[in-house]
């Protein structure tokens, strides 16, 4: 009954003010580590998919090419979407390398709103980024041209201690690739770890034209570069960093892309942590709807 009264209240407020109702209606899905790395996580792809579906997430991310077909089948059986898949791209012996099954997976995912997030590895080119960037630009462009008729997007995923650590690096590579289906991920926990908290709004604004996914979670504020993952990755709703402010910032700027829930190494019981995060997302939606 409380939910019904809340909906009526929102309707009356909108009618009285003449304002269009604000909606935080972006896809909100769970990273695959949410059902793999948390204590008491369900065993098996179908049980994992059923949990994510029951808790109300819009989908569950894929993880590695080796188990894609089994995971996709279990998710289809549960009626669950796969909004994103986390994939490695490497430079080996001066050439682009990625899993041999990736293109077949992309064909299998045709017209299914899949986003491929690429984490980049090139230890031999850390001190030669001009050449490293050139190779990645060529490799990702070729993959993007293959993906375009399949309606699949690709986003570069900044990650601490990988070739592309910073959001700025990802944006520069995406700009050089110059393909409409290539963009970047705004990765909250890695941005806090690598770049610190200061200036996150300016970096978000610069990334917006290329932004396909925003990775969120609870986190602490402060000297984030020197914090561990226990402070930088918490269930949504925990920590002193204002994650709602970040979500609202993107939404107010017109962002229509996906939000993914980062769960790596959270020590809480799986269902408890995910339930809390989903509840917090619902609170974000209600809060946003009430704002002018």
C-alpha positions in Angstrom: 0.0 0.0 0.0 2.8 2.4 0.8 4.2 2.0 -2.8 0.7 2.8 -4.2 0.4 6.0 -2.0 3.9 7.1 -3.1 3.0 6.7 -6.8 -0.2 8.7 -6.2 1.8 11.4 -4.4 4.3 11.7 -7.2 1.5 12.0 -9.8 -0.2 14.8 -7.8 3.0 16.7 -7.4 3.7 16.5 -11.1 0.1 17.5 -12.0 0.2 20.5 -9.6 3.6 21.8 -10.7 3.1 21.2 -14.4 6.6 19.7 -14.5 7.5 16.6 -16.4 8.3 13.8 -14.1 12.1 13.1 -13.7 13.0 9.4 -14.1 16.2 7.6 -13.3 15.3 4.8 -15.8 18.7 3.8 -17.1 19.6 0.1 -17.2 21.1 -0.9 -13.8 22.8 -4.3 -13.9 25.1 -6.4 -11.7 28.8 -7.1 -12.5 29.5 -10.8 -12.8 31.8 -10.6 -9.7 28.6 -10.0 -7.7 27.7 -13.6 -8.1 31.3 -15.0 -8.0 33.4 -13.2 -5.4 31.0 -12.6 -2.6 30.5 -15.0 0.4 27.7 -17.5 0.0 27.2 -16.7 -3.7 24.9 -19.2 -5.5 26.6 -22.0 -7.3 25.9 -22.5 -11.0 24.9 -20.1 -13.8 21.2 -20.7 -13.5 21.1 -20.1 -9.7 23.2 -17.0 -10.2 20.9 -15.7 -12.9 17.8 -16.5 -10.9 19.1 -14.5 -7.9 19.9 -11.4 -10.0 16.5 -11.6 -11.7 14.6 -12.0 -8.3 16.4 -9.1 -6.8 15.2 -6.8 -9.6 18.4 -6.0 -11.5 18.1 -5.3 -15.2 20.8 -7.9 -16.0 24.0 -9.6 -15.2 27.3 -9.0 -16.9 29.2 -11.7 -18.7 32.7 -12.8 -17.7 35.3 -14.4 -19.9 34.7 -15.9 -23.3 35.2 -19.5 -22.1 31.9 -19.8 -20.3 29.8 -17.4 -22.4 27.5 -19.9 -24.0 26.6 -21.7 -20.8 26.0 -18.5 -19.0 23.9 -17.0 -21.8 21.8 -20.2 -21.9 21.2 -20.0 -18.2 20.3 -16.3 -18.3 17.9 -16.9 -21.2 16.2 -19.6 -19.2 15.9 -17.2 -16.3 14.6 -14.4 -18.5 17.6 -12.3 -17.7 19.6 -9.9 -20.0 23.3 -9.6 -20.5 23.9 -5.9 -20.8 27.7 -6.1 -20.8 30.7 -8.4 -21.1 34.2 -7.9 -19.7 36.9 -8.8 -22.2 40.7 -8.5 -22.4 42.6 -7.1 -25.3 46.3 -7.5 -25.5 49.4 -6.5 -27.5 51.5 -9.6 -27.9 54.7 -9.5 -29.9 53.7 -6.2 -31.4 50.3 -7.4 -32.5 46.7 -7.1 -31.2 45.4 -10.3 -29.5 42.1 -11.3 -28.1 40.2 -14.5 -27.4 39.6 -16.5 -30.6 35.9 -17.0 -29.7 35.1 -13.3 -29.3 33.8 -12.6 -32.8 31.6 -15.8 -32.7 30.2 -14.5 -29.3 29.4 -11.2 -30.9 27.6 -12.9 -33.8 25.6 -14.9 -31.2 24.8 -11.6 -29.4 23.5 -9.8 -32.5 20.7 -7.2 -31.7 20.8 -8.1 -28.0 22.0 -4.7 -26.7 25.4 -6.1 -25.6 28.3 -3.8 -24.6 31.8 -5.2 -24.8 34.0 -3.6 -22.2 37.7 -3.9 -23.1 40.5 -3.8 -20.5 43.8 -3.2 -22.3 47.1 -5.0 -21.6 50.5 -4.0 -23.2 53.3 -4.2 -20.7 55.9 -3.8 -23.4 54.4 -0.4 -24.5 53.9 1.4 -21.1 56.9 3.6 -22.0 55.9 3.8 -25.7 52.3 4.9 -25.6 52.4 6.5 -29.0 52.9 3.1 -30.6 50.8 1.3 -28.1 47.9 3.6 -28.7 48.3 3.3 -32.4 48.1 -0.5 -32.2 45.0 -0.4 -29.9 43.3 2.2 -32.1 43.8 -0.1 -35.2 42.7 -3.2 -33.3 39.6 -1.8 -31.6 38.6 0.0 -34.9 38.7 -3.4 -36.7 36.6 -5.0 -34.0 34.2 -2.1 -33.9 33.6 -2.4 -37.7 32.9 -6.0 -37.2 30.5 -5.2 -34.3 28.6 -2.4 -36.0 26.2 -4.4 -38.2 25.5 -6.7 -35.1 24.4 -3.6 -33.1 27.1 -4.2 -30.5 29.0 -1.4 -28.8 32.5 -1.4 -27.4 33.8 0.6 -24.5 37.3 1.0 -23.1 37.5 0.1 -19.4 40.1 2.1 -17.3 41.7 -0.2 -14.7 44.5 0.3 -12.2 47.9 -1.1 -13.2 46.7 -2.0 -16.7 47.8 -0.2 -19.9 44.8 2.2 -19.8 44.6 3.3 -16.2 43.1 6.7 -16.6 39.8 7.9 -18.0 41.6 10.5 -20.1 43.6 7.8 -21.8 40.4 5.9 -22.6 38.8 9.0 -24.0 41.8 9.8 -26.2 41.9 6.3 -27.7 38.1 6.4 -28.3 38.5 9.8 -30.1 41.2 8.4 -32.3 39.1 5.4 -33.2 36.3 7.6 -34.4 33.6 5.0 -34.5 30.0 5.7 -33.2 29.9 2.3 -31.5 33.2 2.9 -29.6 33.2 4.7 -26.2 34.4 4.5 -22.7 33.5 3.4 -19.2 33.5 5.9 -16.3 34.8 3.5 -13.6 34.3 5.0 -10.2 36.4 2.8 -8.0 39.4 2.8 -10.4 39.1 6.5 -10.9 39.2 7.0 -7.2 42.2 4.7 -6.8 44.3 6.0 -9.8 43.3 9.6 -10.1 41.8 10.6 -6.7 38.5 12.2 -5.9 39.2 15.8 -6.9 37.9 16.8 -10.3 35.6 13.9 -10.9 32.9 16.2 -12.3 35.2 17.8 -14.8 36.4 14.3 -16.0 32.9 13.1 -16.2 31.9 16.1 -18.4 34.8 15.5 -20.7 33.9 11.8 -21.0 30.2 12.3 -21.7 30.3 12.4 -25.5 31.9 8.9 -25.4 30.2 7.4 -22.4 28.5 4.0 -22.7 28.6 2.8 -19.1 29.1 4.1 -15.6 30.5 1.7 -13.0 29.2 2.5 -9.5 29.4 1.2 -5.9 29.6 2.5 -2.4 33.0 4.0 -1.5 34.7 6.2 1.0 35.7 9.8 0.4 39.1 11.3 1.2 42.6 10.2 0.2 41.3 7.6 -2.1 44.6 6.9 -3.9 45.9 5.3 -0.7 42.8 3.4 0.2 42.3 -0.4 -0.3 39.5 -2.0 -2.2 37.6 -2.6 1.1 37.0 1.2 1.2 36.8 1.8 -2.5 34.3 -1.0 -3.3 31.4 -1.3 -0.9 27.7 -2.1 -1.3 25.7 0.8 -2.8 24.5 3.0 0.0 27.7 2.5 2.2 30.7 4.7 2.4 31.2 8.5 2.7 31.5 9.2 -1.1 28.3 10.6 -2.4 27.5 8.1 -5.2 24.0 9.5 -5.6 25.5 12.9 -6.5 27.5 11.2 -9.2 24.5 9.3 -10.6 22.4 12.6 -10.5 25.3 14.5 -12.2 25.3 12.1 -15.2 21.5 11.9 -15.4 21.1 15.7 -15.3 23.7 16.0 -18.1 21.5 13.8 -20.3 23.3 10.5 -19.9 21.0 7.6 -21.1 23.6 4.8 -20.9 24.0 1.9 -18.5 25.0 1.8 -14.9 26.8 -1.3 -13.7 27.2 -2.3 -10.0 30.8 -3.1 -9.1 31.0 -5.8 -6.4 34.7 -7.0 -6.4 35.9 -8.5 -3.1 33.0 -7.3 -1.0 33.0 -9.3 2.2 29.3 -9.3 3.0 26.9 -12.2 2.3 26.1 -12.2 -1.5 22.3 -11.9 -1.2 22.5 -9.4 1.6 24.9 -7.1 -0.2 23.1 -7.2 -3.5 19.7 -6.7 -1.9 21.1 -3.6 -0.1 22.5 -2.3 -3.3 19.3 -2.8 -5.2 17.3 -1.1 -2.4 19.7 1.8 -2.6 19.2 2.1 -6.3 15.4 2.2 -5.7 16.0 5.0 -3.2 18.0 6.9 -5.8 15.1 6.5 -8.3 12.6 7.9 -5.8 14.9 10.7 -4.7 15.6 11.7 -8.3 11.9 11.7 -9.2 11.2 14.2 -6.4 13.9 16.7 -7.3 13.1 19.8 -9.3 
